[in-house]
Amino acid sequence: MRISDDERKRAVAELREASTGAYRHVDSLDVIANSIGVEVDGKFSHEVENETYAALADLIDRPTCHLVEDEDGRTACSECGCTALYLLDATYCPDCGSIIERPW
């Protein structure tokens, strides 16, 4: 599952809010699950737990890409096709958030 930078920022903000004690009367697993986009309604707790662990791993493990040449000869992200002008100097793709791996 690809997580955008906006989704990542939203999840971080909600998790930080939860860390302040804002959700004292709610099960912590439900708070974490909802913060990272896992639906909890109608599921058994072990399903929520499994999905939460997987979503946390996806949130932490940023995907990688490499630079390719598109059909117009521009440098592009191998994952999303982004052709931002500063892509050659970037660490992350500005569109999909992947870490740009370089052979050098």
C-alpha positions in Angstrom: 0.0 0.0 0.0 1.4 3.4 -1.0 1.0 6.1 1.6 1.2 9.7 0.4 3.1 12.3 2.3 -0.2 14.0 3.1 -1.6 10.8 4.7 1.7 10.3 6.6 1.5 13.9 8.0 -2.2 13.5 8.9 -1.4 10.2 10.7 1.5 11.7 12.6 -0.6 14.7 13.7 -3.4 12.5 15.0 -0.9 10.2 16.8 0.7 13.2 18.4 -2.7 14.5 19.5 -3.4 11.1 21.0 -0.1 11.2 22.9 -1.4 14.3 24.8 -4.2 12.2 26.4 -6.9 13.7 24.2 -8.5 10.2 23.9 -8.5 9.0 27.5 -11.8 7.1 27.3 -11.1 5.3 24.1 -9.3 2.0 23.6 -5.7 2.9 22.5 -5.7 0.3 19.7 -8.8 1.9 18.2 -7.2 5.4 18.5 -4.0 4.2 16.8 -5.9 2.2 14.1 -8.1 5.2 13.3 -5.1 7.5 13.2 -3.4 5.5 10.5 -6.6 4.8 8.5 -7.6 1.3 9.7 -11.4 0.9 10.0 -12.3 -0.8 13.3 -16.1 -1.0 13.2 -17.5 -4.5 12.8 -14.1 -6.2 13.1 -12.7 -8.6 15.7 -9.9 -7.1 17.8 -7.3 -9.5 16.3 -8.3 -8.3 12.8 -7.9 -4.7 13.9 -4.6 -5.5 15.5 -3.2 -7.3 12.4 -4.3 -4.5 10.1 -2.9 -1.8 12.5 0.5 -3.5 12.6 0.6 -3.7 8.8 -0.5 -0.1 8.4 2.2 1.1 10.9 4.8 -0.8 8.9 3.6 0.8 5.7 3.7 4.2 7.4 7.3 3.8 8.6 8.7 1.9 5.6 8.8 4.6 2.9 8.8 3.1 -0.6 11.8 3.6 -2.9 12.1 4.5 -6.6 14.8 5.2 -9.0 15.1 7.8 -11.8 14.2 6.8 -15.4 13.8 8.6 -18.6 10.2 9.1 -19.8 9.0 9.0 -23.4 9.8 12.7 -23.8 13.4 12.2 -22.6 12.7 13.8 -19.2 14.0 12.4 -15.9 11.1 10.7 -14.1 10.2 8.8 -11.0 10.0 5.1 -11.7 7.0 4.7 -9.3 4.7 7.6 -10.3 6.2 9.2 -13.4 6.8 12.6 -11.7 9.0 14.8 -13.8 9.7 17.7 -11.4 12.5 19.9 -12.6 14.5 19.4 -9.4 14.1 15.6 -9.3 17.8 15.0 -10.1 18.7 16.9 -6.9 15.9 15.5 -4.7 16.0 12.9 -2.0 12.3 12.1 -2.2 9.9 12.2 -5.1 7.7 15.3 -4.5 4.6 13.5 -5.8 4.6 10.0 -4.3 7.1 10.5 -1.5 9.4 7.5 -2.5 13.0 7.7 -1.5 15.0 8.1 -4.7 17.7 5.4 -4.8 20.8 6.3 -6.8 23.4 4.0 -8.1 26.2 6.4 -7.2 
